[in-house]
Amino acid sequence: MKVERAYRPKFEKISLERRLDAPREAFDEIVEDIAIRRDNLLMISEDMIELARWLTWETQSAVIEQESATGLKYASKMYAAFFECAREPEKTSTFNIYDLPEVSWNGLGLLESGRIYPGQWFDAYFLAVITRDTDSMNTLATFPVGIMRQSATTTDEVVYSLVEVFQSYHHREKDFPVKLNQAMKALLADGDDWSLDIGMGYLETFAALTTNAGFDFNEVLAKNLQCQEQYQIRESGPNHAPVDSFIPLQLLGTACMWHDCGNEVSVESDSLPRFLIDGRYF
């Protein structure tokens, strides 16, 4: 089942090489930048995700795959560390991330500056799923939703409930199906574009993975891959590339979970790199 991208970047205006310059520079400077300031844990993570997204437009090779996977591995650990700082803001925590210098940070000011919110959590958790980073998954699965609600960045209550759905499944809680069903009803009632196109896409695909509700996983994945790309195209506007659609982390993460359960991911798309679904470098 092949899903072609609807959007094609205008590389004749800004070449792919130029698009890759900034995230590749960030990759080269990770060792230096991680020790400069705490917020670089987040900035570097976002740069590594952007690198992986633009690399999907590169001619694929083992070298390109390794570059993408390595950046995402760093990003997963740094994202989880950033959230861990916010768990007890006054506490100083020490992080040893692969071969990078050891760093110690507290979380003072993170909530006041609005850096902790569900959208960040979705990216962090499903990035950990993609990179098979069990430790980061466990850390994020226990991060209190109540702390997110204290952040200066707020969102609709239904979005917090999505975090609770994923955390509930992670812990294999008995009331997971109830939470899933309630969250889907709340998204439909909310009725805005994000709820219907993005939030429902998360939960429909997750329901196909985790329940016997009659969904065909690959059909639901393909549908929501296209739906979410159209949403990102609209949100980005005519003058900006819908970069988030190049790798939709939540849909890719769910596809990785489906694969790791021993099932076939029959959807073929440049937005769902096969080497990431297979976990080839993790």
C-alpha positions in Angstrom: 0.0 0.0 0.0 2.0 3.0 -1.3 1.2 6.5 0.0 2.7 9.3 -2.0 3.4 12.6 -0.4 1.1 15.4 -1.6 3.7 18.1 -0.9 7.0 18.5 -2.8 9.5 21.0 -1.5 10.7 23.7 -3.9 14.4 22.7 -3.9 15.0 25.0 -6.9 14.5 27.9 -4.6 16.2 26.5 -1.5 18.3 23.4 -2.1 18.1 20.3 0.1 21.8 20.9 0.9 21.0 24.3 2.3 18.0 22.9 4.2 20.3 20.4 5.8 23.1 22.9 6.7 21.6 24.1 10.0 20.6 20.8 11.5 23.8 19.2 10.4 25.8 22.0 12.0 23.8 21.4 15.2 24.6 17.7 15.0 28.4 18.5 14.6 28.2 20.8 17.7 26.3 18.5 20.1 29.3 17.8 22.3 29.8 21.5 22.8 26.3 22.7 23.0 24.8 20.2 25.4 27.0 21.6 28.2 26.3 25.3 27.5 22.7 25.6 28.9 19.9 23.4 30.0 17.4 24.4 27.2 19.8 23.1 24.6 18.5 19.6 25.6 15.3 20.7 23.9 16.9 22.8 21.1 19.2 20.0 20.0 16.4 17.4 20.1 14.3 19.6 17.8 17.3 20.1 15.5 17.9 16.3 15.3 14.2 15.7 14.5 14.4 18.3 11.8 17.5 16.7 10.4 15.8 13.3 10.2 12.8 14.9 8.5 14.7 16.6 5.8 16.9 13.5 5.3 13.8 11.7 4.1 14.2 13.8 0.9 17.8 12.7 0.4 18.8 9.7 -1.7 18.6 6.9 0.9 21.7 4.9 1.8 23.2 3.2 4.8 25.1 6.4 5.6 22.0 8.6 5.5 20.1 6.1 7.6 22.8 6.0 10.2 23.0 9.8 10.3 19.2 10.1 10.9 19.1 7.3 13.4 22.1 8.6 15.4 20.6 12.0 15.7 17.2 10.6 16.8 18.9 8.5 19.5 20.5 11.6 21.0 17.3 13.5 20.7 15.3 10.8 22.6 17.6 10.8 25.6 17.8 14.6 25.7 14.0 15.1 25.3 13.4 12.7 28.3 16.1 14.5 30.3 14.4 17.9 29.6 11.1 16.5 31.0 12.9 15.0 34.0 14.3 18.4 34.9 10.7 19.6 35.2 9.5 16.8 37.5 11.2 18.3 40.5 12.3 21.8 39.4 14.5 22.6 42.4 16.3 19.3 42.2 19.6 19.1 40.2 19.8 16.0 38.1 22.8 14.5 36.3 22.5 13.0 32.8 24.9 10.7 31.0 23.7 10.5 27.4 25.7 8.0 25.4 29.1 9.4 24.6 28.2 13.0 25.3 29.7 15.0 28.2 27.9 14.5 31.6 25.7 17.5 32.4 23.7 18.5 35.5 20.7 20.8 35.4 17.7 21.7 37.5 14.2 22.6 36.2 13.7 26.1 37.6 11.7 28.3 35.3 10.7 25.6 32.9 7.0 25.7 33.8 6.9 29.5 34.0 8.4 29.7 30.5 5.8 27.2 29.1 8.3 24.7 27.9 6.5 21.6 29.2 3.2 20.8 27.6 1.4 17.8 25.9 2.6 18.6 22.4 6.2 18.3 23.6 5.3 15.1 25.5 3.8 13.4 22.4 7.0 14.1 20.4 9.3 13.0 23.3 7.4 9.8 24.1 6.9 8.6 20.5 10.5 9.5 19.7 11.5 7.1 22.5 9.2 4.5 21.0 10.8 4.9 17.5 14.4 4.6 18.9 13.4 1.7 21.2 14.6 3.8 24.1 12.8 1.9 26.9 14.3 4.0 29.7 13.1 7.2 28.2 9.7 5.7 27.5 9.4 4.7 31.2 10.5 8.1 32.4 7.9 9.9 30.2 5.2 7.4 31.0 5.5 8.4 34.7 5.7 12.1 34.1 2.7 13.7 36.0 0.1 15.3 33.8 -0.6 17.6 36.7 2.8 19.2 36.2 1.9 19.9 32.5 -1.2 21.6 33.7 1.0 24.0 35.7 2.9 25.2 32.6 2.4 28.7 31.3 1.6 27.0 27.9 -2.0 25.6 28.3 -4.2 23.7 26.0 -7.7 22.1 25.8 -8.4 19.6 28.5 -8.9 16.9 25.9 -5.3 17.1 24.9 -4.1 16.3 28.4 -6.4 13.3 28.3 -4.5 12.0 25.3 -1.4 11.9 27.4 -3.3 10.0 30.0 -4.4 7.5 27.3 -0.9 6.7 26.2 0.4 6.5 29.7 -2.4 4.2 30.7 -1.6 1.8 27.9 2.1 2.0 28.7 1.3 0.8 32.2 -1.3 -1.8 30.9 -4.0 -0.3 33.2 -7.3 -2.1 33.1 -9.3 1.1 32.4 -7.2 1.9 29.3 -10.1 1.1 26.9 -12.4 3.4 28.9 -9.9 6.3 28.8 -9.4 5.7 25.0 -13.1 5.8 24.3 -13.7 8.8 26.5 -10.8 10.7 24.8 -12.2 9.9 21.3 -15.6 11.2 22.3 -14.1 14.3 23.7 -12.1 15.0 20.5 -15.3 14.6 18.4 -17.1 17.0 20.7 -14.3 19.5 20.6 -14.6 19.5 16.9 -11.7 21.8 15.9 -9.3 20.9 13.1 -6.5 19.7 15.5 -9.0 17.4 17.4 -10.5 15.9 14.3 -7.4 15.6 12.0 -4.5 15.1 14.5 -5.9 14.0 17.8 -8.3 11.5 16.3 -5.6 10.3 14.0 -3.4 9.5 17.0 -6.2 7.6 18.8 -7.7 5.9 15.7 -4.3 4.5 14.8 -3.6 3.6 18.5 -7.0 1.9 18.8 -6.2 -0.2 15.7 -2.9 -1.2 17.4 -4.2 -1.9 20.9 -7.9 -3.1 20.7 -10.1 -5.5 18.9 -12.5 -2.8 17.7 -12.4 -3.9 14.1 -10.0 -1.4 12.7 -7.5 -2.5 10.0 -4.2 -1.1 11.2 -2.6 -0.4 7.9 -5.8 1.1 6.4 -6.1 3.5 9.4 -2.4 4.3 9.3 -2.5 5.2 5.6 -5.7 7.3 6.0 -4.2 9.3 8.9 -0.9 9.7 7.2 -2.6 11.5 4.4 -5.0 13.4 6.6 -2.2 14.7 8.9 -0.1 15.8 5.9 -3.1 17.9 4.6 -3.5 19.4 8.1 0.2 20.4 8.2 0.1 21.8 4.7 -2.8 24.1 5.8 -1.2 25.1 9.0 2.2 25.9 7.4 0.6 28.1 4.7 1.8 28.6 1.2 5.2 30.1 2.1 6.5 27.4 4.5 7.2 23.7 4.1 5.0 21.4 6.3 8.1 19.9 7.9 6.3 18.1 10.7 4.6 15.9 8.0 7.9 14.7 6.6 8.1 12.3 9.6 4.9 12.3 11.8 6.4 11.0 15.0 3.2 9.7 16.6 2.1 7.7 13.5 5.6 6.4 12.9 5.9 5.4 16.6 2.6 3.5 16.4 3.9 1.7 13.2 7.0 0.7 15.1 4.9 -0.7 17.9 2.8 -2.7 15.4 6.0 -4.0 13.8 7.5 -5.0 17.2 4.3 -6.9 18.0 5.2 -9.2 15.0 2.8 -7.6 12.5 3.4 -6.4 9.0 3.4 -2.7 8.2 2.3 -2.8 4.6 2.1 1.0 4.2 5.0 2.3 2.2 5.8 6.0 2.5 8.8 8.1 2.5 7.3 9.7 5.6 7.6 6.3 7.4 11.2 5.3 6.8 11.4 1.5 6.8 14.7 1.5 8.7 13.1 3.3 11.6 10.0 1.0 11.5 12.4 -2.0 11.6 14.5 -0.5 14.3 17.6 -1.3 12.2 20.0 0.9 14.1 18.6 0.6 17.6 
